[in-house]
Structures are given as C-alpha cells and as structure tokens.
Amino acid sequence: MGTARAQVLVYLALSGAQPSRLKTVALPADRTSRRRGHRGVTTPLEHDSSARAMRNAVRAETSDSDQSGRRGHARALGLDDFLTHRVPGTELRLGMSRQLFAACAQLHYEDQLIAERTPGMRAEDLRADEPASEEAEERRRQTQRRVFREQQEEELARIEPRVHAAFEHGRDRPWRELLHAQSDPRLDLDEDPGLLEAATAETYLAVREDDLPTTSADRLHFPAGPSRPSPGRGSERGPAYGG
C-alpha cells in the first residue's frame, strides 16, 4: 500500500502517456535479488549478470518483429516486462511492474471516489464568481487537503484489501488490458552500453551515463568502500526510489 501511494504520480505519467512513447523492459521475475539490502532499496542492473544472460537469450532466439513470441519466450525464461516511459524534457526513464501498475490504478480510483465525496474538491463546488485573496484561497486548499487526508485514513481499512487484490491479480493481466490499449507496448531488448539501469522489486529507472555528472554516475555504480562526501555536505546516500 505504501509503495502504491508513493508511486501514484509515476503511474499517472505512464497511464497518461501516448501509447507510442511507452515500452517495456525485461527484468528477472524473481524479485529476491532486488530486495532491500544494506546499500539501499535500488539494485544496479549492470551488475546483474543473470538478467543480461536472459535478455541475450531472448534476443538471440526471437525476432523483434514477433513481439508476441518474444514476450512469451521472455516469460518462459523467467523474465517479467516492466512498463517504462521517458520523463518529458529529461533523459530519465521511470517504470513499474504490472502488479504495481494495477495497484496504483485501484488506489487512484479509490482516491477519486473520496474526492467526489469531499466538500470543496468537486468541480461543481468551485465558484469562479467568488473572488478571494491569496491567503483565503490557501486556507481553503489546506482545509480541503486536511479533510481529504482524514477521509483517506477513515477509508483505509476498506481500500487496502482492494489495492492488495489488484496487485495480486495484476500479475497475469496483459499490458494492453491494464492500459486500455489495442496492443501491448514493444518489449525493448536493444543493447545500450551507455544506459544505467536500476530497479527495486516493483519499480525501474534508467538514465544515460553521459547525461549525469561524474559524482552521480559514481553513486549509481555503487563503488566499493565508503562514499565520498561532496564539498560542504555529508556523505551522499544512493538513490532511494521506492519499491
């Protein structure tokens, strides 16, 4: 539930993107290698030799033009496909598993129902003919947010099982169904030596190494030994992208 809440904005970016700009990437379906460890929640995939080997096997034995066959072979070898999208204006790609996507969709739906029942948050409650000072408008927004959060807490016992069920059922739902699209996004197995990939159990991020300052690239590679402090700051921690 906490991961779904933390990733709702990523879900909205994925679900609202043009289908042609979406793709999926192959990651090991076995999450045990991507669980929280002493280095943080994120696992750099350039260190995952088994993932590279499985990707290479699918690439060698299937054709990019046969996407259905490629996805089936990938799953048979133990790969899952995470949906990804490049953040507009950046070279950063974010993504998530189909289970997390389904859970976020259910959570967003439940939040919409709460918003419709929360006074002042419905479109018909907003009166354009009632001018207000910035201070009064900010107080109104704060009150709305407080009431909305209270409603979320009151509904938690009802919503949490629904979100969990959506997560469990999402495992076997095709992406075209989750996205309400005509076809599944392309499974991208192209080799890109300059791409830095990392993942948690249910989330994914990637960025090109040459688009990062050297210190950031070093942190993504998790060098051995103690992390180096930046000038005037304490030691930096690795990325904490939730999962």
BELLIN-V755923 format. One record per residue. N is the residue number from 1. SS is DSSP state (helix for helix, strand for strand, loop for the rest). PSI is psi in whole degrees, -180 to 180 (none if undefined). Layout:
N_SS_PSI / N_SS_PSI
This chain:
1_loop_-43 / 2_helix_-40 / 3_helix_-43 / 4_helix_-44 / 5_helix_-41 / 6_helix_-25 / 7_loop_10 / 8_helix_-40 / 9_helix_-37 / 10_helix_-42 / 11_helix_-45 / 12_helix_-37 / 13_helix_-41 / 14_helix_-47 / 15_helix_-24 / 16_helix_-3 / 17_loop_156 / 18_loop_134 / 19_helix_-34 / 20_helix_-17 / 21_helix_0 / 22_loop_148 / 23_strand_168 / 24_strand_152 / 25_strand_149 / 26_strand_126 / 27_strand_150 / 28_strand_131 / 29_loop_-25 / 30_loop_111 / 31_helix_-7 / 32_helix_-29 / 33_helix_-7 / 34_helix_27 / 35_loop_163 / 36_loop_131 / 37_strand_-171 / 38_loop_-17 / 39_loop_-3 / 40_strand_-168 / 41_loop_-12 / 42_loop_134 / 43_strand_121 / 44_strand_128 / 45_helix_-16 / 46_helix_-14 / 47_helix_-2 / 48_loop_91 / 49_helix_-33 / 50_helix_-38 / 51_helix_-44 / 52_helix_-40 / 53_helix_-43 / 54_helix_-40 / 55_helix_-44 / 56_helix_-39 / 57_helix_-44 / 58_helix_-42 / 59_helix_-39 / 60_helix_-30 / 61_helix_-3 / 62_loop_166 / 63_loop_143 / 64_loop_-26 / 65_loop_-19 / 66_loop_76 / 67_helix_-38 / 68_helix_-46 / 69_helix_-37 / 70_helix_-44 / 71_helix_-42 / 72_helix_-42 / 73_helix_-38 / 74_helix_-44 / 75_helix_-37 / 76_helix_-30 / 77_loop_-4 / 78_loop_23 / 79_strand_144 / 80_strand_159 / 81_strand_119 / 82_strand_136 / 83_strand_135 / 84_strand_158 / 85_strand_138 / 86_strand_130 / 87_loop_123 / 88_loop_136 / 89_loop_2 / 90_loop_173 / 91_loop_13 / 92_loop_132 / 93_strand_131 / 94_strand_152 / 95_strand_178 / 96_strand_166 / 97_loop_165 / 98_helix_-31 / 99_helix_-48 / 100_helix_-38 / 101_helix_-45 / 102_helix_-39 / 103_helix_-43 / 104_helix_-38 / 105_helix_-43 / 106_helix_-42 / 107_helix_-42 / 108_helix_-40 / 109_helix_-44 / 110_helix_-39 / 111_helix_-38 / 112_helix_-39 / 113_helix_-40 / 114_helix_-43 / 115_helix_-37 / 116_helix_-24 / 117_helix_-4 / 118_loop_120 / 119_loop_134 / 120_loop_-11 / 121_loop_-8 / 122_loop_150 / 123_helix_-36 / 124_helix_-13 / 125_helix_-14 / 126_loop_116 / 127_loop_109 / 128_loop_-19 / 129_loop_11 / 130_loop_89 / 131_loop_146 / 132_loop_151 / 133_loop_161 / 134_helix_-38 / 135_helix_-44 / 136_helix_-38 / 137_helix_-39 / 138_helix_-39 / 139_helix_-40 / 140_helix_-44 / 141_helix_-40 / 142_helix_-40 / 143_helix_-43 / 144_helix_-45 / 145_helix_-40 / 146_helix_-46 / 147_helix_-40 / 148_helix_-45 / 149_helix_-38 / 150_helix_-40 / 151_helix_-39 / 152_helix_-44 / 153_helix_-41 / 154_helix_-31 / 155_helix_-1 / 156_helix_-44 / 157_helix_-31 / 158_helix_-39 / 159_helix_-39 / 160_helix_-45 / 161_helix_-33 / 162_helix_-41 / 163_helix_-41 / 164_helix_-42 / 165_helix_-41 / 166_helix_-39 / 167_helix_-48 / 168_helix_-42 / 169_helix_-22 / 170_helix_-20 / 171_loop_-38 / 172_loop_9 / 173_loop_132 / 174_loop_154 / 175_helix_-36 / 176_helix_-31 / 177_helix_-42 / 178_helix_-33 / 179_loop_-4 / 180_loop_47 / 181_loop_169 / 182_loop_-28 / 183_loop_165 / 184_loop_148 / 185_loop_157 / 186_strand_135 / 187_strand_112 / 188_strand_114 / 189_loop_16 / 190_loop_140 / 191_loop_134 / 192_loop_91 / 193_loop_-24 / 194_loop_3 / 195_strand_126 / 196_strand_120 / 197_strand_146 / 198_strand_156 / 199_strand_155 / 200_loop_-169 / 201_loop_-36 / 202_loop_1 / 203_strand_164 / 204_strand_145 / 205_strand_152 / 206_strand_148 / 207_strand_148 / 208_strand_137 / 209_helix_-37 / 210_helix_-2 / 211_helix_2 / 212_loop_146 / 213_loop_155 / 214_helix_-42 / 215_helix_-38 / 216_helix_-42 / 217_helix_-40 / 218_helix_-41 / 219_helix_-37 / 220_helix_-31 / 221_helix_-7 / 222_loop_69 / 223_loop_153 / 224_loop_152 / 225_loop_178 / 226_loop_147 / 227_loop_151 / 228_loop_129 / 229_loop_144 / 230_loop_157 / 231_loop_127 / 232_loop_5 / 233_loop_165 / 234_loop_-174 / 235_loop_140 / 236_loop_147 / 237_loop_159 / 238_loop_171 / 239_loop_142 / 240_loop_46 / 241_loop_122 / 242_loop_158 / 243_loop_none
